[in-house]
């Protein structure tokens, strides 16, 4: 046995080249996938932030309406009690 021949060295080198090419291709593909996922996630986050602002604005508007109705009712309820008391006193 002579040891390593030219065919063996070419076989080993081609194996090493295949491993390196596969590693670099996978690394490049992973970087693209991560970049694409990052872009998608950033878009989703931005959309959720806009939805959150919209919901907060709606909540503030609803609270303003509730406050206005509360102020109107505060003025009407005492008058309503007065009218009811007058009717009840008139029946007695």
Secondary structure, 3 states (H helix, E strand, C coil): CCCCCHHHHHHHHHHHHHHHHHHHHHHHHHHHHHHHHHHHHHHHHHHHHHHHHHHHHHHHHHHHHHHHHHHHHHHHHHHHHHHHHHHHHHHC
